[in-house]
Amino acid sequence: MQKPPALTATLALFALFLFLLSSSSQAHNITHILDQHPSLSTFNHYLSLTHLATEINRRQTITVLALDNAAMSSLISKGLSVYTIKNVLSLHVLVDYFGAKKLHQLTHGTTLASSMFQATGVAAGTSGYVNITNLKGGKVGFGAEDNGGTLNSFYVKSVLEMPYNISVLQISQALTSAEAEAPTAGPSQLNLTAIISKQGCKAFADLLIAAGADSTFETNIDGGLTVFCPTDSVVNAFLPKYKNLTASQKVSLLLYHGVPVYQSLQDLKSNNGLVNTLATDKAKKFEFTVQNDGEVVSLETQVVTAKITGTVIDQEPLVVYKVNKVLQPTELFKATVAPAPKEVAAGPADAPSDDTPADQTADSEKNGVAGLDGGRLVSVILSFCVGVLLM
């Protein structure tokens, strides 16, 4: 029995919708991928230990050059610190897509690929690039660019390919790089106040040291720490208010600028909402709201709204951002409350009243249909499909 044209069209529309929905939400999880391959378990373990797995999962186009357990044993036997191993393994993560077919179809038979090690800015010159070259007999060689052009590792097999999202390729041994294997200080060995002092936040660093709050920041680095650092001009303009605080209030204010978890800029953009700080203590919430508008990330405290203006350092588990205002908690300062909108006569449901704050009106006009979250959008389309079926 032939289906009515309306029903056929609706089913086709519904199938297309499900396909688009699944495609748009496609993501990869390198830990789950490698879990299916016991021979790569040590490599998988160190990706998690060094937090590289999280970085890999954040990226939309990536190639992972995986090492089997024997190759990892050779690397570990060098006695490198876990932070140096992170640099070495980040050299094995290419920020481009290379499937097995592409390896054998390289233009001119060779290419230089940028790695995550190069992307961090830690690598000097071209040391963060990986040379990939086709060789006689169908072999494909890999070598760190700072290794004198030596191709010391070779393609073994394709573990998984999701064009053009993620590719996991096994290679024979770890890439050799003097730059990547150089001794690397762990985050807890980094001097936070010294770093921010050189990056336009010396006034804030001085306040941390004077109040004795710097030690609290330092002890939280290993477990993950995000710091929001007001620049020198901002702190200097705020000093009259700061001097009126008691010693304990000063410490609380400074701790309010730290969040005890590592949050990359992408994390902040995708996970808006309330966050606790180093100053949070039981009923004393000392929290603020993270909100983004496109690429701009704001921190709203109900007293002030500060914006992130730059990154001082991003070396997981530590990240420090510059902000254009001192964060002021409601526990220490009077909240700025916008006046409640007045009631107006009934009118069009979507028409803002004359008393609606300008920024609220602008947000409403800007968001429109885009303001629908995924669940509501699914409901709307499903309702439409069901409606057509019942016609």
VENVEN-V371842 format. One record per residue. N is the residue number from 1. D_FIRST is the distance of its C-alpha to the first C-alpha in Angstrom with 2 decimals. Layout:
# VENVEN-V371842
n = <N,N>
d_first = <D_FIRST,D_FIRST>
This chain:
# VENVEN-V371842
n = <1,2,3,4,5,6,7,8,9,10,11,12,13,14,15,16,17,18,19,20,21,22,23,24,25,26,27,28,29,30,31,32,33,34,35,36,37,38,39,40,41,42,43,44,45,46,47,48,49,50,51,52,53,54,55,56,57,58,59,60,61,62,63,64,65,66,67,68,69,70,71,72,73,74,75,76,77,78,79,80,81,82,83,84,85,86,87,88,89,90,91,92,93,94,95,96,97,98,99,100,101,102,103,104,105,106,107,108,109,110,111,112,113,114,115,116,117,118,119,120,121,122,123,124,125,126,127,128,129,130,131,132,133,134,135,136,137,138,139,140,141,142,143,144,145,146,147,148,149,150,151,152,153,154,155,156,157,158,159,160,161,162,163,164,165,166,167,168,169,170,171,172,173,174,175,176,177,178,179,180,181,182,183,184,185,186,187,188,189,190,191,192,193,194,195,196,197,198,199,200,201,202,203,204,205,206,207,208,209,210,211,212,213,214,215,216,217,218,219,220,221,222,223,224,225,226,227,228,229,230,231,232,233,234,235,236,237,238,239,240,241,242,243,244,245,246,247,248,249,250,251,252,253,254,255,256,257,258,259,260,261,262,263,264,265,266,267,268,269,270,271,272,273,274,275,276,277,278,279,280,281,282,283,284,285,286,287,288,289,290,291,292,293,294,295,296,297,298,299,300,301,302,303,304,305,306,307,308,309,310,311,312,313,314,315,316,317,318,319,320,321,322,323,324,325,326,327,328,329,330,331,332,333,334,335,336,337,338,339,340,341,342,343,344,345,346,347,348,349,350,351,352,353,354,355,356,357,358,359,360,361,362,363,364,365,366,367,368,369,370,371,372,373,374,375,376,377,378,379,380,381,382,383,384,385,386,387,388,389,390,391>
d_first = <0.00,3.79,6.45,9.33,12.23,14.54,12.67,12.31,15.96,17.10,15.84,17.50,20.55,20.79,20.66,23.29,25.37,25.51,26.52,29.22,30.46,30.90,32.52,34.96,36.07,36.58,40.04,42.03,44.45,46.96,48.25,44.89,44.30,47.71,47.41,45.12,48.02,51.15,53.20,52.97,53.89,57.36,56.08,53.44,56.20,58.42,55.68,55.39,59.16,59.91,57.08,55.67,52.31,51.99,52.90,50.37,47.55,48.49,48.14,44.91,46.00,48.15,49.15,50.86,53.20,53.20,56.13,56.02,58.38,61.12,61.17,61.29,64.17,66.14,65.55,66.51,69.63,71.08,71.85,70.18,69.67,66.17,66.48,67.40,64.55,62.25,63.61,63.16,59.56,58.75,59.81,56.90,54.32,53.50,52.23,49.91,46.95,47.77,45.20,46.25,45.14,47.12,50.22,50.36,49.74,52.48,54.07,57.49,56.75,57.96,57.37,58.85,56.47,57.45,57.34,57.22,60.94,61.64,59.44,61.53,64.62,66.59,66.67,69.42,68.87,66.22,66.48,63.06,61.34,59.92,60.37,57.42,58.28,56.70,59.13,59.62,57.46,54.42,56.26,55.83,58.85,59.24,62.49,63.83,65.34,68.62,69.00,70.74,67.60,67.36,63.85,64.38,60.79,57.91,54.12,52.97,49.19,46.27,45.54,42.62,41.29,39.12,39.43,41.14,41.83,43.86,45.08,47.17,49.28,51.88,55.28,58.20,60.79,61.72,62.66,66.41,67.64,71.12,69.95,67.10,69.38,72.22,73.26,71.20,72.36,70.08,69.07,71.57,74.29,73.54,75.91,73.65,76.46,77.79,74.39,73.70,77.33,76.82,73.62,74.91,74.86,78.48,79.31,76.46,77.54,81.10,79.96,78.05,81.16,83.56,81.54,80.90,77.12,76.66,76.88,73.90,71.78,73.01,72.27,68.64,67.82,66.85,64.31,62.78,64.30,63.33,66.30,66.36,69.64,71.19,73.07,76.87,77.10,74.74,76.72,80.05,78.97,77.88,81.11,82.89,80.16,80.05,83.80,83.57,81.40,82.93,82.86,79.99,78.03,78.50,77.06,74.04,73.45,73.60,71.34,68.84,68.23,66.85,63.52,63.66,60.53,59.70,57.36,56.55,55.98,52.25,52.42,54.18,51.63,48.62,50.23,51.72,53.42,56.59,58.60,61.68,64.79,67.84,69.58,67.12,69.06,67.57,67.55,68.73,65.38,66.56,63.00,61.49,58.07,56.57,54.55,53.33,52.58,51.04,53.65,56.39,56.96,59.05,60.83,61.21,63.93,64.19,67.61,66.76,63.79,64.52,62.59,62.41,64.22,64.33,64.27,67.58,66.29,62.93,63.61,61.43,62.41,64.55,63.56,65.83,64.81,67.13,66.67,68.29,69.50,71.08,68.58,70.07,68.79,68.93,71.06,73.87,73.25,72.27,68.60,67.77,65.54,63.86,64.50,61.74,59.92,61.08,58.84,57.85,56.41,52.67,50.91,47.79,46.40,46.64,50.02,52.85,56.08,59.36,60.49,57.61,59.11,58.54,57.08,54.60,53.49,53.17,51.06,48.69,48.32,47.96,45.38,42.90,39.33,40.80,42.28,38.93,38.99,36.11,35.00,35.01,33.12,30.33,30.23,30.11,27.17,25.20,26.00,24.77,21.38,21.06,22.24,19.57,16.83,18.53,18.79>
